[in-house]
Amino acid sequence: MSFLLSLGPLRPTSLSELVFLLLLLVAGVAIIMLVVKIILFVLPAAVIAVVVWLLTDSLYWAGVAFLAVAVISLIKR
């Protein structure tokens, strides 16, 4: 029994702790996948908006370009 006490953080875990760990891992992976999907969806619109902003120096037209590309991306899907 003293061997188990000397393990420190490597002590045996209960089934409920393992299930909770699995749930947290699944939730973490799902959140990461969602963030990556959002970034990949917004990236083309952001690039076009930056190009329009650099060419026109107008945040208004950059916003219009961003919204236009985002709507086209939504329709395309």
N, CA, C and O atoms as a DFTB+ gen file, in Angstrom:
308 C
 N C O
     1  1       0.823      -1.199       0.000
     2  2       0.000       0.000       0.000
     3  2       0.862       1.255       0.000
     4  3       0.480       2.276      -0.572
     5  1       2.035       1.178       0.647
     6  2       2.898       2.352       0.666
     7  2       3.409       2.670      -0.744
     8  3       3.749       3.816      -1.037
     9  1       3.465       1.646      -1.623
    10  2       3.879       1.881      -3.002
    11  2       2.879       2.799      -3.699
    12  3       3.286       3.690      -4.445
    13  1       1.598       2.605      -3.476
    14  2       0.580       3.446      -4.098
    15  2       0.648       4.873      -3.578
    16  3       0.386       5.822      -4.318
    17  1       0.993       5.023      -2.327
    18  2       1.085       6.367      -1.766
    19  2       2.310       7.103      -2.289
    20  3       2.319       8.334      -2.330
    21  1       3.337       6.372      -2.687
    22  2       4.544       7.031      -3.167
    23  2       4.447       7.454      -4.636
    24  3       5.335       8.146      -5.135
    25  1       3.403       7.056      -5.319
    26  2       3.272       7.401      -6.726
    27  2       2.952       8.883      -6.943
    28  3       3.245       9.423      -8.010
    29  1       2.375       9.524      -5.979
    30  2       2.030      10.942      -6.121
    31  2       0.961      11.139      -7.175
    32  3      -0.136      10.593      -7.049
    33  1       1.261      11.921      -8.231
    34  2       0.243      12.200      -9.240
    35  2      -0.083      10.991     -10.116
    36  3      -1.034      11.048     -10.896
    37  1       0.670       9.910     -10.010
    38  2       0.412       8.721     -10.823
    39  2      -0.488       7.723     -10.106
    40  3      -0.457       6.530     -10.409
    41  1      -1.276       8.195      -9.176
    42  2      -2.154       7.288      -8.436
    43  2      -3.223       6.727      -9.372
    44  3      -3.541       7.353     -10.383
    45  1      -3.776       5.573      -9.057
    46  2      -4.838       4.998      -9.898
    47  2      -6.058       5.916      -9.922
    48  3      -6.415       6.519      -8.910
    49  1      -6.686       6.011     -11.081
    50  2      -7.850       6.882     -11.207
    51  2      -9.118       6.054     -11.227
    52  3      -9.109       4.881     -11.601
    53  1     -10.191       6.673     -10.824
    54  2     -11.459       5.972     -10.817
    55  2     -12.089       6.052     -12.204
    56  3     -11.651       6.831     -13.051
    57  1     -13.099       5.256     -12.422
    58  2     -13.791       5.226     -13.705
    59  2     -14.479       6.556     -13.989
    60  3     -14.517       7.002     -15.136
    61  1     -15.015       7.183     -12.964
    62  2     -15.699       8.460     -13.177
    63  2     -14.713       9.547     -13.606
    64  3     -15.059      10.408     -14.416
    65  1     -13.488       9.517     -13.072
    66  2     -12.476      10.485     -13.495
    67  2     -12.079      10.261     -14.947
    68  3     -11.872      11.221     -15.689
    69  1     -11.973       9.008     -15.357
    70  2     -11.618       8.701     -16.736
    71  2     -12.726       9.129     -17.704
    72  3     -12.443       9.644     -18.786
    73  1     -13.980       8.917     -17.315
    74  2     -15.107       9.343     -18.143
    75  2     -15.127      10.860     -18.247
    76  3     -15.355      11.407     -19.326
    77  1     -14.890      11.539     -17.136
    78  2     -14.858      13.007     -17.144
    79  2     -13.716      13.517     -18.026
    80  3     -13.887      14.492     -18.758
    81  1     -12.560      12.865     -17.958
    82  2     -11.435      13.227     -18.809
    83  2     -11.788      13.037     -20.277
    84  3     -11.474      13.894     -21.103
    85  1     -12.429      11.941     -20.607
    86  2     -12.828      11.682     -21.985
    87  2     -13.814      12.738     -22.477
    88  3     -13.702      13.211     -23.608
    89  1     -14.779      13.113     -21.635
    90  2     -15.739      14.151     -22.008
    91  2     -15.047      15.490     -22.232
    92  3     -15.380      16.203     -23.179
    93  1     -14.098      15.839     -21.383
    94  2     -13.361      17.087     -21.559
    95  2     -12.523      17.067     -22.836
    96  3     -12.443      18.072     -23.542
    97  1     -11.908      15.941     -23.131
    98  2     -11.121      15.828     -24.367
    99  2     -12.005      15.980     -25.598
   100  3     -11.636      16.676     -26.544
   101  1     -13.159      15.339     -25.595
   102  2     -14.086      15.447     -26.728
   103  2     -14.567      16.892     -26.880
   104  3     -14.626      17.412     -27.995
   105  1     -14.908      17.534     -25.774
   106  2     -15.355      18.924     -25.837
   107  2     -14.239      19.829     -26.340
   108  3     -14.497      20.724     -27.144
   109  1     -13.017      19.621     -25.892
   110  2     -11.892      20.430     -26.337
   111  2     -11.620      20.276     -27.824
   112  3     -11.381      21.263     -28.520
   113  1     -11.656      19.043     -28.315
   114  2     -11.437      18.806     -29.741
   115  2     -12.564      19.425     -30.561
   116  3     -12.308      19.991     -31.624
   117  1     -13.798      19.329     -30.091
   118  2     -14.924      19.918     -30.807
   119  2     -14.795      21.436     -30.874
   120  3     -15.076      22.032     -31.914
   121  1     -14.380      22.062     -29.795
   122  2     -14.211      23.524     -29.786
   123  2     -13.090      23.925     -30.734
   124  3     -13.226      24.900     -31.473
   125  1     -11.990      23.191     -30.725
   126  2     -10.886      23.506     -31.633
   127  2     -11.327      23.357     -33.084
   128  3     -10.993      24.200     -33.916
   129  1     -12.066      22.308     -33.400
   130  2     -12.549      22.115     -34.766
   131  2     -13.492      23.242     -35.182
   132  3     -13.445      23.699     -36.324
   133  1     -14.339      23.686     -34.272
   134  2     -15.258      24.778     -34.569
   135  2     -14.498      26.073     -34.845
   136  3     -14.829      26.795     -35.785
   137  1     -13.497      26.368     -34.046
   138  2     -12.702      27.586     -34.242
   139  2     -11.972      27.536     -35.582
   140  3     -11.914      28.537     -36.296
   141  1     -11.418      26.382     -35.922
   142  2     -10.711      26.246     -37.200
   143  2     -11.671      26.426     -38.365
   144  3     -11.327      27.072     -39.355
   145  1     -12.873      25.862     -38.261
   146  2     -13.867      26.029     -39.327
   147  2     -14.252      27.497     -39.492
   148  3     -14.381      27.981     -40.616
   149  1     -14.434      28.193     -38.401
   150  2     -14.795      29.609     -38.476
   151  2     -13.666      30.416     -39.109
   152  3     -13.914      31.288     -39.941
   153  1     -12.435      30.127     -38.719
   154  2     -11.291      30.850     -39.293
   155  2     -11.189      30.579     -40.789
   156  3     -10.955      31.502     -41.569
   157  1     -11.361      29.328     -41.197
   158  2     -11.279      29.004     -42.620
   159  2     -12.432      29.626     -43.401
   160  3     -12.279      29.932     -44.583
   161  1     -13.577      29.815     -42.759
   162  2     -14.707      30.448     -43.431
   163  2     -14.464      31.944     -43.603
   164  3     -14.807      32.505     -44.644
   165  1     -13.887      32.590     -42.617
   166  2     -13.713      34.041     -42.627
   167  2     -12.443      34.463     -43.376
   168  3     -12.353      35.603     -43.833
   169  1     -11.475      33.575     -43.506
   170  2     -10.180      33.939     -44.082
   171  2     -10.263      34.522     -45.497
   172  3      -9.660      35.569     -45.732
   173  1     -10.966      33.915     -46.444
   174  2     -11.027      34.519     -47.783
   175  2     -11.673      35.908     -47.774
   176  3     -11.209      36.816     -48.464
   177  1     -12.722      36.063     -47.006
   178  2     -13.391      37.364     -46.927
   179  2     -12.467      38.399     -46.290
   180  3     -12.460      39.557     -46.707
   181  1     -11.704      38.002     -45.305
   182  2     -10.783      38.931     -44.646
   183  2      -9.659      39.345     -45.590
   184  3      -9.262      40.511     -45.611
   185  1      -9.151      38.407     -46.362
   186  2      -8.078      38.731     -47.304
   187  2      -8.577      39.726     -48.349
   188  3      -7.896      40.707     -48.648
   189  1      -9.751      39.479     -48.899
   190  2     -10.320      40.401     -49.892
   191  2     -10.571      41.763     -49.258
   192  3     -10.307      42.791     -49.881
   193  1     -11.072      41.782     -48.036
   194  2     -11.327      43.058     -47.357
   195  2     -10.032      43.834     -47.132
   196  3     -10.011      45.056     -47.281
   197  1      -8.965      43.147     -46.780
   198  2      -7.679      43.826     -46.584
   199  2      -7.159      44.385     -47.899
   200  3      -6.638      45.500     -47.937
   201  1      -7.294      43.624     -48.971
   202  2      -6.854      44.108     -50.283
   203  2      -7.664      45.334     -50.692
   204  3      -7.096      46.317     -51.170
   205  1      -8.975      45.289     -50.510
   206  2      -9.821      46.439     -50.851
   207  2      -9.450      47.637     -49.980
   208  3      -9.393      48.764     -50.474
   209  1      -9.199      47.411     -48.703
   210  2      -8.825      48.507     -47.819
   211  2      -7.497      49.135     -48.235
   212  3      -7.343      50.356     -48.195
   213  1      -6.532      48.290     -48.636
   214  2      -5.244      48.824     -49.080
   215  2      -5.375      49.611     -50.384
   216  3      -4.686      50.612     -50.582
   217  1      -6.256      49.156     -51.263
   218  2      -6.428      49.844     -52.548
   219  2      -7.235      51.123     -52.425
   220  3      -6.927      52.114     -53.088
   221  1      -8.264      51.117     -51.587
   222  2      -9.170      52.271     -51.525
   223  2      -8.962      53.128     -50.288
   224  3      -9.388      54.283     -50.267
   225  1      -8.320      52.595     -49.261
   226  2      -8.151      53.289     -47.986
   227  2      -9.496      53.656     -47.355
   228  3      -9.626      54.669     -46.669
   229  1     -10.496      52.799     -47.608
   230  2     -11.837      53.044     -47.087
   231  2     -12.309      51.812     -46.313
   232  3     -12.401      50.713     -46.862
   233  1     -12.604      52.017     -45.036
   234  2     -13.133      50.912     -44.240
   235  2     -14.548      50.535     -44.670
   236  3     -14.967      49.389     -44.512
   237  1     -15.274      51.494     -45.207
   238  2     -16.632      51.224     -45.688
   239  2     -16.593      50.177     -46.806
   240  3     -17.302      49.172     -46.743
   241  1     -15.761      50.415     -47.831
   242  2     -15.701      49.481     -48.950
   243  2     -15.060      48.161     -48.547
   244  3     -15.398      47.116     -49.104
   245  1     -14.149      48.190     -47.598
   246  2     -13.569      46.950     -47.091
   247  2     -14.643      46.109     -46.392
   248  3     -14.680      44.888     -46.545
   249  1     -15.508      46.768     -45.632
   250  2     -16.614      46.065     -44.979
   251  2     -17.607      45.505     -45.973
   252  3     -18.099      44.388     -45.810
   253  1     -17.904      46.285     -47.009
   254  2     -18.821      45.812     -48.054
   255  2     -18.222      44.598     -48.758
   256  3     -18.925      43.624     -49.027
   257  1     -16.924      44.653     -49.055
   258  2     -16.262      43.525     -49.702
   259  2     -16.265      42.298     -48.795
   260  3     -16.492      41.181     -49.261
   261  1     -16.014      42.502     -47.512
   262  2     -16.031      41.384     -46.560
   263  2     -17.404      40.728     -46.535
   264  3     -17.518      39.505     -46.620
   265  1     -18.441      41.543     -46.417
   266  2     -19.798      40.988     -46.373
   267  2     -20.170      40.301     -47.677
   268  3     -20.818      39.254     -47.664
   269  1     -19.768      40.877     -48.800
   270  2     -20.093      40.273     -50.092
   271  2     -19.433      38.904     -50.232
   272  3     -20.081      37.943     -50.645
   273  1     -18.164      38.812     -49.896
   274  2     -17.473      37.529     -50.013
   275  2     -18.039      36.534     -49.002
   276  3     -18.158      35.351     -49.318
   277  1     -18.387      36.974     -47.813
   278  2     -18.959      36.066     -46.811
   279  2     -20.313      35.535     -47.271
   280  3     -20.609      34.354     -47.087
   281  1     -21.137      36.395     -47.869
   282  2     -22.450      35.944     -48.368
   283  2     -22.259      34.981     -49.519
   284  3     -22.957      33.970     -49.588
   285  1     -21.335      35.260     -50.426
   286  2     -21.070      34.350     -51.537
   287  2     -20.574      33.006     -51.008
   288  3     -20.950      31.960     -51.536
   289  1     -19.748      33.021     -49.990
   290  2     -19.269      31.758     -49.398
   291  2     -20.418      30.969     -48.783
   292  3     -20.463      29.744     -48.897
   293  1     -21.342      31.661     -48.136
   294  2     -22.499      30.968     -47.561
   295  2     -23.385      30.372     -48.643
   296  3     -23.868      29.249     -48.503
   297  1     -23.599      31.113     -49.715
   298  2     -24.454      30.623     -50.804
   299  2     -23.790      29.444     -51.490
   300  3     -24.453      28.478     -51.866
   301  1     -22.483      29.528     -51.651
   302  2     -21.735      28.455     -52.315
   303  2     -21.818      27.134     -51.564
   304  3     -21.799      26.070     -52.183
   305  1     -21.909      27.186     -50.267
   306  2     -22.004      25.961     -49.463
   307  2     -23.382      25.443     -49.581
   308  3     -23.707      24.414     -48.990
